[in-house]
Amino acid sequence: MPKLRHSDYYTEPRIQELAAKERAEPGFCRHVRDFVVGRHGYGSIKFIGETDVRRLDLEALIQFNNREVIVYMDESKKPPVGQGLNKPAEVTLLNIKCFDKKTGRHYTEGPKIEKYKEMLKRKAEDQGAEFVSYDAVKGEWRFRVSHLNALNNGMNPLVFVAYRQVIAALILAPFAFIWERNQGAPLSFGLFCKIFLLALCGPTVSLDLYFMALRFNSATFTSAIFNTIPVVTFIISILLRVEAVAWSSIYTGLKIFGIVMAVGGAMLLTFYQGPPLLQPSWHGHAGRNRGIYSHNELRSKKRLIEGPIFMFLSSIAWSLWLIMQSKVLKLYPAKLRLTTLQCFFGSIQSTMVAVAFVHNLNSWWIGWDIQLASIIYSGVLVTGASYGLQIWCIEKKGAFYVAMFTPLQLLVTALFSVLVWAEPLYCGSLLGGVLIVGGLYSVLWGRSKEESQLMLKEKPRDVERC
């Protein structure tokens, strides 16, 4: 019998009816016609024709979220077209409603609805699906797919990483050539190898391990582990004697307290929701349409041991990348050229990894849509500008200083969710944000006091030498 544990999920026929039919007619579950799996309040998917439902772990194969359905969360478990659940299906999604961005008014008829319906038709066609109907009052959208390979709303993450590294290298190269033509030491073979390994450790290994972790664990869990980077960086910095620590100093205690406080705030913001404190009166238009349907290739509920291992290795790789930057900068002080070279090497490495694991040529196709905009944005800002700014900060303040701002990303994301997507502000988000900011301030204040003490100790030595 198929497995289905959550009470808000359902099947048609019901599991009990299937069991009764199987007892009365042995072999009935091998040929269940128009089998339906759904989640109350979210939608349903009807598999057209006969389906063998025996031994199907439906919750591991199908996941309904708000305005999206994910089928075959683990790409390795997806059978060929025509087998299993990878067959023609009719998808019904709920909560697909048209709202006015400013007033929050729910449109049910008129020109706005006609435009909204045309948008849904184009979206279905872009993903290889056939538009069936749209009920503006119920917020119910129906479309058909010939097989579940068509439900692929998003680029493969490994391909995405490769493309964004290429874009970053192409954008940065002219600026590095013009502004830092005569800066930096000659690129010897030894220095070449160090920069190549630096790119391998950070942009390539760390990001690819991060996406491998997403394949085995939820985004919430991976986000929480990624926010332990300040702790990992602090420990590695002490072991490598990059970060000076005076255990008897109160300011060192402030740094450690701040690390625990910031990481604890990130964990609280990730795992604890609490009661809503603010419900925006507007409705984010983009939020209403994002993730309308998708086929997630990198998420699974199984192999939970591999997920944490990959995530911790990713955090260690990123921490090492931050720490190694300061060493390489002393040998090659041209920061923009160093960033460009890392993006160049990273693009080669990431492309090789993507080619090794992604064999479907359609996964490499880029259309003139949000995917192209995302690649350009990530390549120019998230990779190019962000890496350059991090290297500049590492040269000025050190790797640990940069790592301490990692949990702040989670807070900024939560704020944007409220301001842009019109999501409620929860108590957990507010408390977590306060802890993150307080911990960050504690670390920065303790570190500045430590630096002041070191400067005072060095001044008498300079006077004695004179």
C-alpha positions in Angstrom: 0.0 0.0 0.0 1.2 3.6 -0.6 2.5 5.4 2.5 0.9 8.7 3.6 1.3 9.8 7.2 0.4 13.6 7.4 -3.3 14.2 8.1 -3.5 17.2 5.8 -2.5 15.1 2.7 -5.1 12.8 1.0 -5.5 10.4 -1.9 -8.4 9.6 -4.2 -9.2 6.7 -3.7 -8.4 6.9 0.0 -5.7 4.5 1.4 -8.4 2.5 3.2 -10.4 2.1 0.0 -7.3 1.0 -1.9 -6.6 -1.6 0.8 -10.2 -2.9 0.7 -10.1 -3.1 -3.1 -6.8 -4.9 -3.1 -8.2 -7.5 -0.7 -11.3 -8.0 -2.8 -9.4 -7.8 -6.2 -5.8 -8.8 -5.8 -3.6 -6.7 -8.2 -6.0 -3.7 -8.1 -3.3 -1.3 -6.8 -1.2 -2.1 -9.9 -3.7 -0.3 -12.1 -5.4 2.5 -10.2 -7.0 4.8 -12.7 -6.7 8.7 -12.4 -5.0 8.4 -9.0 -5.0 11.7 -7.1 -2.7 13.0 -4.4 -3.5 16.3 -2.7 -3.0 18.5 0.3 -6.0 20.4 1.9 -5.7 24.1 1.2 -2.8 23.8 -1.2 -3.8 21.8 -4.2 -3.7 18.3 -5.9 -2.2 16.4 -8.7 -4.1 13.8 -10.8 -2.1 11.1 -12.6 -3.9 10.4 -15.8 -4.4 6.8 -16.8 -3.4 3.8 -14.8 -0.8 4.1 -12.0 0.9 1.4 -10.0 0.6 2.8 -6.4 2.1 -0.2 -4.6 5.0 0.7 -2.2 4.9 4.4 -3.1 6.2 6.7 -0.3 4.0 9.6 -1.4 5.3 12.1 1.2 8.9 11.4 0.0 7.9 11.8 -3.7 5.3 14.7 -3.6 5.4 17.8 -1.5 2.9 20.6 -1.6 3.9 24.1 -0.5 2.2 27.4 -0.8 1.5 27.9 -4.6 3.8 25.1 -5.6 4.1 21.4 -5.9 7.4 19.5 -5.9 7.5 16.0 -7.4 10.4 13.6 -7.1 12.4 15.8 -4.7 15.4 13.4 -5.1 16.4 13.5 -8.8 18.1 10.2 -8.5 14.8 8.5 -7.6 13.0 9.8 -10.7 12.2 7.0 -13.2 12.2 7.4 -17.0 9.3 9.1 -18.7 6.1 7.0 -18.6 7.1 5.0 -15.5 6.2 5.5 -11.9 4.7 9.0 -11.3 6.7 10.5 -14.2 3.7 10.4 -16.5 0.9 12.7 -17.8 -0.8 14.6 -14.9 -3.2 17.4 -14.2 -2.1 19.8 -11.5 -4.4 22.0 -9.4 -2.9 24.8 -7.3 -4.8 26.9 -4.8 -4.2 30.4 -3.4 -3.3 31.7 -6.9 -5.1 35.0 -6.5 -4.7 38.4 -8.1 -4.1 41.3 -5.7 -3.5 45.0 -6.0 0.0 45.7 -4.8 -0.9 49.0 -3.1 -4.4 48.4 -1.7 -4.4 44.7 -1.2 -7.7 44.4 -3.1 -8.5 40.9 -4.4 -9.6 41.0 -8.0 -12.2 38.4 -9.2 -13.2 39.8 -12.6 -12.4 42.5 -15.2 -9.3 43.5 -17.2 -6.9 42.7 -14.4 -8.1 39.1 -14.2 -7.8 38.7 -18.0 -4.2 39.9 -17.9 -3.5 37.7 -14.9 -4.9 34.7 -16.8 -2.7 35.5 -19.8 0.3 35.6 -17.5 -0.6 32.1 -16.2 -1.0 30.8 -19.7 2.4 32.1 -20.7 4.0 30.7 -17.6 2.5 27.2 -18.3 3.7 27.3 -21.9 7.2 28.4 -20.9 7.4 25.3 -18.7 6.0 22.9 -21.3 2.6 22.6 -19.7 -0.9 23.1 -21.0 -3.2 25.7 -19.4 -6.6 24.2 -18.5 -8.5 26.8 -16.4 -8.3 29.5 -13.8 -10.9 30.4 -11.2 -10.2 33.9 -9.9 -12.7 33.6 -7.0 -11.3 30.4 -5.6 -7.8 31.2 -6.7 -7.6 27.8 -8.4 -5.3 27.2 -11.4 -5.2 24.0 -13.4 -2.7 22.9 -16.0 -1.6 19.6 -17.6 1.9 18.2 -18.2 2.9 15.3 -20.5 5.4 14.1 -17.9 7.0 15.5 -14.8 10.3 16.5 -16.5 8.2 19.5 -17.7 7.8 20.6 -14.1 11.2 22.2 -14.0 10.8 25.7 -12.7 14.4 26.7 -12.2 17.9 26.1 -13.3 20.0 23.3 -11.8 22.1 24.9 -9.0 25.4 23.4 -10.2 24.8 25.0 -13.6 23.7 28.2 -12.0 27.0 28.4 -10.0 29.0 27.8 -13.1 27.2 30.5 -15.1 27.5 33.1 -12.4 31.2 32.5 -12.0 31.6 33.0 -15.8 29.6 36.2 -15.7 31.6 37.5 -12.7 34.9 36.8 -14.5 33.8 38.5 -17.7 32.5 41.6 -15.9 35.6 42.0 -13.7 38.3 41.3 -16.2 38.2 44.7 -18.1 38.2 46.7 -14.8 41.1 44.6 -13.4 43.1 45.2 -16.6 42.5 48.9 -16.7 42.8 49.8 -13.0 45.4 47.4 -11.8 47.5 46.9 -14.8 50.8 47.7 -13.0 49.9 46.4 -9.6 50.7 43.2 -7.9 53.7 40.8 -8.1 54.3 38.8 -11.2 52.1 35.7 -11.4 54.6 32.9 -10.7 53.7 29.3 -10.9 53.6 28.9 -7.2 51.3 31.9 -6.8 49.2 30.7 -9.7 48.7 27.4 -7.8 47.8 29.1 -4.6 45.1 31.3 -6.2 43.8 28.2 -8.1 43.5 26.4 -4.7 41.9 29.4 -3.2 39.2 29.5 -5.8 38.7 25.7 -5.5 38.2 26.0 -1.7 35.7 28.9 -1.7 33.6 29.5 -4.8 33.7 25.9 -6.1 33.9 23.4 -3.2 32.0 25.5 -0.6 29.1 26.3 -2.9 28.8 22.9 -4.5 28.9 21.2 -1.0 26.2 23.6 0.1 23.9 22.5 -2.8 24.8 18.9 -2.1 23.6 19.5 1.5 20.3 21.0 0.2 19.8 17.7 -1.6 19.7 15.8 1.6 18.3 18.4 4.1 15.8 21.3 4.1 16.9 24.8 3.3 16.1 25.7 7.0 18.6 23.3 8.3 21.4 24.2 5.9 20.8 27.9 6.6 21.2 27.3 10.3 24.4 25.3 9.9 25.8 27.9 7.4 25.4 30.5 10.1 27.9 28.7 12.3 30.7 30.1 10.0 31.7 32.7 12.7 32.4 29.9 15.2 34.2 27.7 12.6 36.3 30.7 11.4 37.1 31.7 15.0 38.3 28.2 15.9 40.4 27.8 12.7 41.9 31.3 13.2 43.0 30.4 16.7 44.5 27.0 15.5 46.4 28.7 12.7 47.3 31.6 15.0 45.7 34.2 12.7 43.5 35.6 15.4 45.1 36.9 18.5 43.4 35.7 21.7 44.1 36.8 25.3 42.1 34.3 27.3 42.4 36.4 30.5 41.1 39.5 28.8 37.5 40.7 29.3 37.4 41.7 25.7 38.1 38.2 24.5 35.2 37.1 26.6 33.1 39.7 24.9 34.1 38.3 21.5 33.2 34.8 22.5 29.9 35.9 24.1 29.1 37.9 20.9 29.7 34.9 18.7 27.4 32.7 20.8 24.8 35.4 20.9 24.8 36.0 17.1 24.8 32.3 16.2 22.0 31.7 18.8 20.0 34.5 17.2 20.4 33.0 13.8 19.2 29.6 15.1 16.3 31.3 16.9 15.3 33.1 13.7 15.6 29.9 11.7 13.8 27.4 13.9 11.4 29.5 16.1 8.5 31.4 14.6 6.3 32.5 17.5 3.2 34.6 17.3 2.9 37.2 14.5 3.7 40.8 15.6 3.0 42.6 12.3 0.8 41.7 9.3 1.5 44.0 6.4 -1.7 45.4 4.9 -0.3 45.3 1.3 0.3 42.2 -0.8 3.7 41.7 -2.5 2.9 41.0 -6.1 6.1 39.1 -6.7 5.4 37.1 -3.6 2.1 36.0 -4.9 3.5 34.7 -8.1 6.9 33.3 -7.0 7.3 29.5 -7.0 3.9 28.8 -8.6 5.1 25.4 -9.5 8.5 23.7 -9.4 10.4 20.5 -9.7 13.1 20.7 -7.1 16.1 18.6 -8.1 18.1 19.1 -4.9 15.9 18.2 -1.9 15.3 15.0 -0.1 14.1 13.8 3.3 16.4 10.8 3.2 20.1 10.3 3.8 20.1 12.7 6.8 23.6 11.8 7.8 25.2 13.0 4.5 23.4 16.4 4.7 25.0 17.7 7.9 28.4 16.3 6.9 28.3 18.2 3.5 27.0 21.3 5.3 29.8 21.3 7.9 32.4 20.7 5.2 31.0 23.6 3.2 31.3 25.9 6.3 34.8 24.7 6.9 35.7 25.3 3.2 34.3 28.8 3.3 36.0 29.6 6.6 39.3 28.4 5.2 38.7 30.6 2.1 38.2 33.7 4.2 41.4 32.9 6.3 43.6 32.1 3.3 42.7 35.4 1.6 44.8 37.3 4.1 47.8 35.1 3.3 47.5 35.4 -0.4 46.9 39.2 -0.3 50.4 39.7 1.2 51.8 38.0 -1.9 49.4 39.5 -4.4 48.0 42.8 -3.1 46.1 43.6 -6.3 42.6 42.9 -4.9 40.6 43.4 -8.0 42.9 41.2 -10.1 42.9 38.6 -7.3 39.0 38.6 -7.3 39.0 38.3 -11.1 41.5 35.4 -11.1 39.4 33.5 -8.5 36.2 34.0 -10.5 38.1 32.8 -13.6 39.4 29.7 -12.0 36.1 29.2 -10.2 34.2 29.3 -13.5 36.5 26.5 -15.0 36.2 24.4 -11.8 32.4 24.9 -11.4 31.8 24.1 -15.1 33.8 20.9 -14.8 31.7 19.9 -11.8 28.4 20.7 -13.5 29.4 18.9 -16.7 30.3 15.8 -14.6 26.9 15.7 -12.7 24.4 17.4 -15.1 24.1 15.5 -18.3 20.7 16.9 -19.5 21.5 19.6 -22.2 18.2 21.3 -21.4 19.5 22.2 -18.0 22.1 24.4 -19.6 19.6 26.4 -21.7 19.0 30.0 -20.7 16.0 31.9 -21.9 15.3 35.6 -21.9 13.5 35.5 -18.6 14.1 35.7 -14.9 16.8 33.0 -15.1 19.0 35.2 -17.2 18.4 38.2 -14.9 19.2 36.0 -11.8 22.5 34.8 -13.4 23.6 38.4 -14.3 22.6 39.7 -10.8 24.4 36.9 -9.0 27.4 37.1 -11.3 27.8 40.9 -11.0 26.8 41.5 -7.4 26.6 38.3 -5.4 29.9 36.9 -6.8 31.9 39.8 -8.4 31.2 42.8 -6.2 30.6 40.7 -3.0 33.9 38.8 -3.3 35.8 42.0 -4.0 34.3 43.7 -1.0 35.0 40.7 1.2 38.7 40.6 0.1 39.0 44.4 0.8 37.5 43.9 4.3 39.7 40.9 5.0 42.8 43.0 4.1 41.7 45.8 6.5 40.1 43.8 9.4 40.8 40.1 8.9 38.8 37.0 8.1 37.0 36.7 11.4 35.7 40.2 11.1 34.1 39.3 7.7 32.8 36.0 9.0 30.9 37.7 11.9 28.5 39.3 9.4 27.3 36.0 8.0 24.3 35.7 10.4 23.2 39.2 9.4 22.2 37.8 6.0 19.4 35.9 7.6 18.1 39.0 9.3 18.2 41.0 6.1 16.3 38.2 4.3 13.6 38.3 7.0 13.3 42.1 6.7 13.0 41.9 2.9 10.3 39.2 3.3 8.2 41.6 5.3 8.8 44.7 3.1 8.8 43.1 -0.4 6.9 39.8 -0.1 4.4 41.2 2.5 5.0 38.2 4.9 4.1 38.6 8.6 6.8 39.7 11.1 7.0 37.0 13.8 8.2 37.2 17.3 11.0 34.7 16.6 12.3 36.9 13.7 12.4 40.0 16.0 14.1 38.2 18.9 16.6 36.5 16.6 17.4 39.9 14.9 18.0 41.6 18.3 20.4 38.8 19.3 22.2 38.9 15.9 22.7 42.6 16.1 23.7 42.5 19.8 26.1 39.7 19.2 27.7 41.5 16.3 28.1 44.7 18.2 29.6 42.8 21.2 32.2 41.1 18.9 33.1 44.3 17.1 33.4 46.4 20.3 35.5 43.7 22.0 37.8 43.4 19.0 38.3 47.2 18.7 39.2 47.3 22.4 41.7 44.5 21.9 43.3 46.3 19.0 43.5 49.5 21.1 45.3 47.6 23.9 47.8 46.1 21.4 48.5 49.5 20.0 49.2 50.8 23.5 51.6 47.9 24.2 53.5 48.5 20.9 54.0 52.2 21.5 56.4 51.9 24.4 58.5 49.4 22.4 58.7 51.9 19.6 59.9 54.6 22.0 62.6 52.3 23.5 63.9 51.5 20.0 64.2 55.3 19.3 
